[in-house]
Amino acid sequence: MPKICRLMKSEGNKPMIGNKYGMLGVRENKDISCDRYGLVNPRTGGMSVRPSWSVFPIHHLPERFRSHGAVTRSLRGNNTIELWTMGGGQFVNAGVAMGLFLTVDNPNHGNVEPSESMVLQVFQDALGNTREKWRLDAGIEK
């Protein structure tokens, strides 16, 4: 399984599940849209992920990362957001969980997408079912 990184809010010691920015899930009509049959489909968008914290857009990284020596640019992200990682392999097109597939669109970004056509709620549930696999990555703050 590829290593994927995502900035998400925490709920307890796990990522918060939901359909808003900074949650484990997708925003309908922003991250992915349903077709005329009410289905979401592969290669049409999904949950945005990155291979490493170092390639996130500056405005997304929490301000507290500013104290890390490798970060020299001004950071403006919300400090309630945490860096989460899942998997450990190369950042390449591959399955990440039941019903989910990572589609890499460039070396610094990919989308976790439905692996086949499904209703949006089934896709959201599949994303939510990965909650236990995500690990808080505090390494940058050390």
C-alpha positions in Angstrom: 0.0 0.0 0.0 1.4 3.4 -0.9 2.3 5.9 1.8 -0.2 8.7 1.7 -0.4 11.9 3.9 -3.3 14.1 4.6 -3.9 17.1 6.9 -7.0 16.3 9.0 -8.6 17.3 12.3 -8.4 14.8 15.2 -11.2 13.2 17.1 -9.7 11.4 20.0 -6.6 9.7 18.6 -8.0 9.2 15.1 -8.8 11.4 12.1 -12.3 13.1 12.3 -14.7 11.5 9.7 -16.9 13.9 7.8 -17.5 15.7 4.5 -15.9 19.1 5.3 -12.4 20.4 4.8 -9.8 18.7 7.0 -11.9 15.6 7.6 -11.5 12.0 6.5 -14.0 12.1 3.6 -14.9 14.1 0.5 -17.0 17.2 -0.2 -19.7 16.5 -2.7 -19.4 18.7 -5.8 -16.0 20.0 -4.8 -13.8 16.9 -4.4 -16.0 14.5 -6.4 -19.4 14.8 -8.1 -22.1 12.2 -8.7 -23.0 11.4 -12.3 -26.6 11.5 -13.7 -27.3 8.1 -12.1 -26.2 9.3 -8.6 -22.9 7.4 -8.7 -19.3 8.5 -8.1 -16.8 7.0 -10.5 -13.1 6.2 -10.7 -10.8 8.9 -12.1 -13.3 11.7 -11.4 -11.7 13.0 -8.2 -11.7 12.0 -4.6 -9.9 12.6 -1.3 -6.7 14.6 -1.9 -3.5 13.2 -0.5 0.3 13.9 -0.8 3.4 11.7 -0.5 5.0 13.8 2.2 4.3 16.9 4.4 7.0 18.7 2.5 4.9 19.0 -0.7 1.8 20.4 0.9 0.9 23.9 -0.2 2.2 26.4 2.4 -1.2 27.8 3.2 -2.3 24.3 4.4 0.5 23.6 6.8 -0.3 24.5 10.4 1.5 27.6 11.7 3.1 25.5 14.5 5.3 23.7 11.8 7.1 27.1 11.4 9.4 26.1 14.3 10.8 23.2 12.3 14.2 24.1 10.8 13.3 22.7 7.4 10.4 25.0 7.0 11.6 28.5 6.2 8.5 29.9 4.5 5.6 31.6 6.2 2.9 29.1 7.2 -0.7 30.1 7.6 -2.6 26.8 8.1 -5.0 26.1 11.0 -3.3 24.7 14.1 -6.2 22.4 14.8 -5.2 20.3 11.8 -2.8 17.3 12.3 -0.6 15.5 9.8 -1.8 11.9 9.3 -0.2 9.1 7.3 -1.3 5.7 6.1 0.7 3.0 4.4 4.4 2.8 3.7 5.0 2.0 0.0 5.8 4.1 -3.0 3.4 6.9 -4.0 2.1 5.2 -7.1 -1.3 4.2 -8.5 -2.5 1.4 -6.3 -5.3 0.1 -4.1 -5.3 1.5 -0.6 -8.3 -0.3 0.9 -11.5 -2.1 0.0 -13.2 0.0 -2.7 -10.5 2.6 -2.7 -7.7 3.3 -5.2 -4.9 5.9 -5.2 -4.7 7.8 -8.5 -1.5 9.8 -8.7 -1.9 12.9 -10.9 1.7 14.2 -10.3 4.6 13.3 -8.1 3.3 15.5 -5.3 -0.4 14.9 -5.4 -3.0 12.1 -5.8 -6.6 11.3 -5.0 -8.0 8.4 -3.1 -10.9 7.6 -5.4 -13.6 4.9 -5.7 -12.2 1.8 -7.3 -15.5 1.2 -9.1 -18.7 3.1 -9.6 -20.7 3.4 -6.3 -23.1 5.7 -4.5 -21.5 8.6 -2.7 -22.4 7.3 0.8 -20.7 3.9 0.1 -17.6 5.8 -1.0 -17.7 8.0 2.2 -18.1 4.8 4.3 -15.1 3.2 2.6 -13.0 6.3 3.4 -14.3 6.3 7.0 -13.5 2.6 7.3 -9.8 3.5 6.9 -9.8 5.5 10.1 -8.0 2.9 12.2 -5.2 2.7 9.6 -4.2 6.3 9.8 -1.3 7.3 12.1 -0.6 10.7 13.6 2.8 11.8 12.2 4.3 14.3 14.7 7.8 13.8 13.3 7.9 17.2 11.7 7.4 18.9 15.1 10.3 17.1 16.8 
